[in-house]
Amino acid sequence: MRIALNSSHSGGGRKQRLAGAIRDSRQDAGAQNATINRELAALKRMFSLGAKATPPKVLRMPAFPHLREDNVRQGFLEDGQNTRLV
């Protein structure tokens, strides 16, 4: 994330480009969409805590759009099925 943060450090609108820069650099590094979404969720929480601090460290919250995740569960295991898998 350090590369994305450094590359988005040029003038106004930094926070608006932040999520996009992180997303692009993580995709270039081969991270899956689910991983990127979790990292962006953690960053969003950090910004939220900064906004709630006294005095506020963040004045405006940037948008953190999520990527599409295709790795949804195919089903659930019954009680005895998990022992057969192991």
LINURRA-V406696 format. One record per run of one state. SS is the DSSP state (~ for helix, > for strand, _ for the rest). FROM is the first residue (numbers start at 0). TO is the last residue. Records with the same first field share a line. If there is no record, write none. Layout:
SS=FROM-TO / FROM-TO
This chain:
_=0-0 / 7-12 / 28-31 / 52-79 / 85-85
~=1-6 / 13-27 / 32-51 / 80-84
